[in-house]
Amino acid sequence: MITGTNIVRTFAQRGKVLDKREVRALRGVDFTIPRGGAISFIGESGCGKTTLGRIIAGLETYDEGDITIDGVAMSGLSHKAQQPYFRRVQLIHQDPYSALNPTRTIHQALADPLKLRAKQTGRPTSWIYTRAQELLNLVGLDPEHVLSRYPHQLSGGQRQRIVIARALTVDPEVLVADEAVSMIDVSLRLGILALLQDLRERLGVSLLYITHDVTTARYIGAEGEMYVIYRGSVIERGPTDTVIAEPVHPYTQSLLSAVPVLHGLEQPGPEQVIPLGTLDATGTTGEEDAACLFAGRCPFATEQCRTQSPQLGVAGGAWQDPDGRTHACFHPERRQVAAVPLGAR
């Protein structure tokens, strides 16, 4: 199990020589990844979900808070001592075209981490080729066709399967899939999503799915939890089906209202929520921390929202549902906003 407590990450603004303001990517995020479970982080581009995923994979540092893996706090360990823990978490890159070295064959791409694994476990050299074949079969590829090829000789869907196979070379316990299907042809996306689900069921790995796409999060995170992130803060959290069916935070409702509708097959929910303005992506620290971060775009905001900051799961505007959902809003209201098949109501 992996837990995060009050994770804060701040970056200096790029290109600002005189302006010393900083950008808060994460503003005290808590999360839990259960063993064998599936959770999803959703939100607009720039909300901090990718930064959080990289922190969980050990590829990014954090300024405050702590990550705990199987009861061991990472802040109490040296960088070298952290590596065996973070090695259990493997990141599946968003771009399968840049994730693989174009000058190395697929066999070479898989062999390098397998050599390290063989050395750690005392396995013979012959195991490396056999294991590479097993991993390719596991992700639905023909080893005889793929191993000798270079990345440019494969399709985008095949490359993403290779990236997943490479992540599995170290026998991870958690896979972090960051927008894992966003750069793949639409006709191939379902296959990759089904593969991730299958790996979770067959291998018992936990799955963290990072996306802006509510529909794929619903597919991957069935029976799991969804974390809705806005400008570095979790503003709603709960069972995936519950959050999608009856969101209570206006930002979550606006995300679901933006899901495309297939005319003749679906119709939008009766209570669509449209933000009043576009996202102010500056996210700088300052007086804004004293107010709700969504207040400027929220059609239901009051003076309280503009002067006070609601906290997730804390009395004074945020409450917890019996089904385990929490949110941070002074004026929560269940609304049906997701598209549903015509005639389903």
C-alpha positions in Angstrom: 0.0 0.0 0.0 1.2 3.5 -0.8 -0.2 6.6 1.0 0.6 10.3 0.6 0.0 12.8 3.3 -0.1 16.6 2.7 2.0 16.4 -0.5 3.1 19.9 -1.5 5.2 20.8 -4.7 6.1 24.3 -5.8 7.9 25.4 -8.9 9.5 28.7 -9.9 7.8 30.4 -12.8 9.8 29.9 -16.0 10.9 32.9 -18.0 10.2 35.3 -15.1 13.5 37.0 -14.3 12.0 39.8 -12.2 8.8 38.1 -11.1 9.8 35.8 -8.2 6.4 34.3 -7.7 6.1 30.6 -7.5 3.6 28.1 -9.0 2.0 25.6 -6.6 1.6 22.4 -8.5 0.3 20.5 -5.4 -1.3 22.1 -2.4 -1.4 19.4 0.4 -2.7 16.3 -1.4 -3.6 13.1 0.5 -4.1 9.8 -1.3 -4.1 6.1 -0.8 -3.3 3.4 -3.4 -4.5 0.0 -2.0 -2.8 -3.2 -2.8 -4.3 -4.6 -6.0 -6.7 -1.6 -6.3 -7.4 0.9 -9.0 -7.6 4.6 -8.5 -7.7 7.5 -11.0 -6.6 11.1 -10.9 -8.6 13.3 -13.2 -8.6 17.0 -14.0 -7.7 19.6 -16.6 -4.2 20.0 -18.0 -2.0 21.8 -15.5 -4.0 20.6 -12.4 -1.0 18.8 -11.0 -2.0 15.2 -11.6 1.1 14.3 -13.7 3.4 15.9 -11.1 1.7 13.8 -8.4 2.1 10.6 -10.5 5.8 11.3 -11.0 6.2 11.9 -7.2 4.6 8.5 -6.6 7.0 6.9 -9.1 10.0 8.5 -7.4 10.8 10.7 -10.4 10.0 14.0 -8.8 10.7 15.4 -5.3 8.2 17.0 -3.0 8.6 20.0 -0.7 6.3 19.0 2.2 4.4 16.0 3.4 5.5 12.4 2.9 5.1 9.3 0.9 4.7 6.0 2.8 5.3 2.6 1.1 4.3 -0.5 3.0 4.5 1.5 6.2 8.0 3.0 5.5 8.2 6.8 5.3 10.4 7.9 2.3 11.4 11.1 4.0 13.4 9.2 6.5 15.5 7.4 3.9 18.5 8.4 1.8 18.0 8.6 -2.0 19.8 5.3 -2.4 17.7 3.6 0.3 14.5 4.8 -1.4 15.3 3.2 -4.7 14.1 -0.4 -3.9 10.8 1.0 -2.7 10.2 3.3 -5.7 11.3 0.5 -8.1 8.0 -1.2 -7.1 6.2 1.7 -8.9 6.6 1.9 -12.7 5.5 4.7 -14.9 3.8 4.0 -18.3 4.7 7.1 -20.4 2.1 9.0 -22.3 4.0 9.2 -25.5 5.0 5.7 -26.8 6.9 7.4 -29.7 9.5 9.1 -27.5 9.5 6.5 -24.7 11.6 4.0 -26.7 15.1 4.5 -28.0 14.9 4.5 -31.8 18.4 3.1 -32.2 17.8 0.0 -30.1 15.7 -3.1 -30.9 12.8 -4.2 -28.8 14.9 -7.1 -27.5 17.6 -4.6 -26.3 15.0 -2.4 -24.7 13.7 -5.3 -22.6 17.0 -6.9 -22.0 18.7 -4.1 -20.1 16.3 -4.0 -17.1 16.0 -7.9 -17.3 19.8 -8.2 -16.9 19.6 -6.2 -13.7 16.7 -8.3 -12.5 18.6 -11.5 -13.3 21.6 -10.3 -11.3 19.4 -9.4 -8.3 17.6 -12.8 -8.3 20.6 -15.0 -9.3 18.9 -16.2 -12.5 21.0 -17.4 -15.5 21.6 -15.3 -18.6 19.3 -17.6 -20.7 16.4 -16.5 -18.5 16.5 -12.9 -20.0 15.4 -14.0 -23.5 12.8 -16.3 -22.2 11.4 -13.7 -19.9 11.3 -11.1 -22.7 9.2 -13.6 -24.7 6.9 -14.2 -21.7 6.3 -10.4 -21.2 5.5 -9.8 -24.9 3.0 -12.7 -24.8 1.5 -11.2 -21.7 0.9 -7.8 -23.4 -0.6 -9.5 -26.5 2.4 -9.3 -28.9 4.1 -12.1 -30.9 7.8 -12.3 -29.7 9.1 -13.7 -33.0 7.6 -10.8 -34.9 8.6 -8.0 -32.4 11.9 -8.8 -30.7 14.2 -8.1 -33.6 12.4 -4.9 -34.7 13.0 -1.2 -34.0 10.3 1.1 -32.6 9.7 2.8 -36.0 8.7 -0.5 -37.5 5.8 -0.9 -35.0 2.4 0.9 -34.7 1.6 3.3 -31.9 -0.5 0.6 -30.2 2.3 -1.9 -30.4 4.8 0.6 -29.0 2.6 1.3 -26.0 2.3 -2.4 -25.4 6.1 -2.6 -25.5 6.3 0.3 -23.0 4.0 -1.7 -20.7 6.1 -4.8 -21.1 9.2 -2.9 -20.2 7.5 -1.6 -17.1 6.8 -5.2 -16.1 10.4 -6.3 -16.4 11.1 -5.4 -12.7 7.9 -7.1 -11.4 6.3 -3.9 -10.1 3.5 -3.7 -7.6 2.0 -0.5 -8.9 1.6 0.8 -12.5 1.2 4.5 -13.0 -0.5 5.1 -16.4 -0.2 8.8 -17.3 -2.6 9.5 -20.1 -1.6 6.1 -21.5 -4.0 6.2 -24.4 -4.1 9.9 -25.3 -1.6 9.6 -28.2 -2.9 6.3 -29.6 -5.4 5.9 -32.4 -8.9 5.9 -31.1 -9.6 2.4 -32.5 -6.7 1.0 -30.5 -7.4 2.6 -27.1 -9.9 0.1 -25.8 -7.3 -2.7 -26.4 -4.7 -0.9 -24.2 -7.3 -0.2 -21.5 -8.4 -3.8 -21.5 -4.8 -4.9 -21.2 -4.2 -2.7 -18.2 -7.3 -4.2 -16.5 -6.2 -7.7 -17.4 -2.8 -7.1 -15.9 -4.3 -5.9 -12.7 -6.5 -9.0 -12.4 -3.8 -11.5 -13.5 -0.8 -10.1 -11.7 -2.4 -8.4 -8.8 -0.7 -5.1 -9.5 -2.3 -1.8 -8.3 -3.2 0.7 -11.1 -3.1 4.4 -10.9 -4.7 6.0 -14.0 -4.0 9.7 -14.7 -6.3 11.3 -17.2 -8.5 14.2 -18.2 -10.9 11.8 -19.8 -13.8 10.8 -17.5 -14.9 8.0 -19.8 -11.6 6.1 -19.8 -11.3 6.7 -16.0 -14.7 5.1 -15.6 -13.6 2.0 -17.6 -10.3 1.6 -15.7 -11.5 2.6 -12.3 -14.6 0.5 -12.0 -14.9 -0.6 -8.3 -12.1 1.8 -7.5 -11.7 5.4 -6.3 -11.6 8.6 -8.2 -9.7 11.7 -7.1 -10.8 14.9 -8.9 -7.9 17.4 -8.8 -8.2 21.2 -9.4 -5.2 23.5 -9.3 -3.2 21.2 -7.1 -5.9 20.3 -4.7 -8.2 17.2 -4.4 -11.7 18.8 -4.5 -13.7 15.5 -4.6 -12.9 11.9 -3.9 -15.0 8.8 -3.7 -16.0 5.5 -5.4 -15.7 6.0 -9.2 -19.3 5.1 -10.0 -20.7 7.4 -7.3 -18.6 10.4 -8.3 -19.6 10.1 -11.9 -23.3 9.3 -11.2 -23.9 12.0 -8.6 -21.0 14.5 -8.4 -21.5 17.2 -5.7 -18.6 19.6 -6.5 -19.3 22.1 -9.3 -15.9 21.5 -10.8 -16.5 17.8 -11.1 -19.9 18.5 -12.6 -18.3 20.8 -15.2 -15.9 18.1 -16.2 -18.7 15.6 -16.7 -20.8 18.2 -18.5 -18.0 18.4 -21.1 -18.1 14.7 -22.0 -19.0 14.6 -25.7 -22.5 13.3 -26.5 -23.3 11.0 -29.4 -26.6 12.4 -30.8 -29.2 9.8 -31.2 -27.6 7.5 -28.7 -27.1 9.7 -25.6 -28.3 13.0 -24.2 -26.6 15.3 -21.7 -27.6 15.2 -18.1 -30.4 17.6 -17.2 -28.3 19.8 -14.9 -25.2 20.7 -16.9 -22.7 22.9 -15.2 -20.7 25.3 -17.4 -17.8 27.3 -15.8 -18.2 31.1 -16.0 -14.7 31.6 -17.4 -11.6 29.8 -18.8 -9.0 28.4 -16.5 -6.5 30.9 -15.1 -3.5 28.6 -15.3 -1.0 30.9 -13.4 -1.8 29.1 -10.1 0.5 31.4 -8.2 0.7 31.5 -4.5 -0.8 34.4 -2.6 -4.1 35.7 -1.5 -6.0 33.1 -3.6 -5.2 30.5 -0.9 -7.7 32.3 1.3 -10.6 31.5 -1.0 -12.0 28.6 -3.0 -9.8 28.0 -6.0 -12.8 27.4 -8.2 -14.7 30.5 -7.0 -13.9 32.7 -10.0 -15.3 30.1 -12.5 -18.1 28.6 -10.4 -21.7 29.6 -11.3 -22.8 28.9 -7.7 -20.1 30.9 -5.8 -21.1 33.1 -2.9 -19.2 35.7 -0.9 -18.2 32.9 1.5 -16.5 31.1 -1.4 -14.5 34.2 -2.3 -13.2 34.8 1.2 -12.9 31.4 2.7 -11.1 28.2 1.6 -13.1 24.9 1.9 -11.1 21.9 3.1 -11.5 18.3 2.0 -13.2 16.3 4.7 -13.1 19.0 7.3 -16.1 20.6 9.1 -17.1 24.0 7.9 -18.5 23.3 4.5 -17.1 19.9 3.6 -18.7 16.7 4.7 -18.4 13.0 4.1 -21.0 10.8 2.5 -21.9 7.4 4.0 -20.4 5.8 0.8 -17.0 7.2 1.7 -17.0 10.2 -0.6 -15.5 13.5 0.5 -15.4 16.9 -1.2 -14.4 20.5 -0.6 -17.3 22.8 -1.3 -19.4 25.2 0.8 -22.5 24.6 -1.3 -22.5 20.9 -2.4 -25.4 19.6 -4.3 -25.9 16.3 -6.2 -26.5 16.9 -9.9 -27.0 14.5 -12.7 -24.7 15.9 -15.5 -23.2 12.9 -17.2 -24.7 11.9 -20.6 -27.0 8.9 -20.5 -28.6 6.7 -23.3 -31.8 8.1 -24.7 -34.8 6.5 -23.0 -32.8 5.3 -20.0 -34.5 7.7 -17.7 
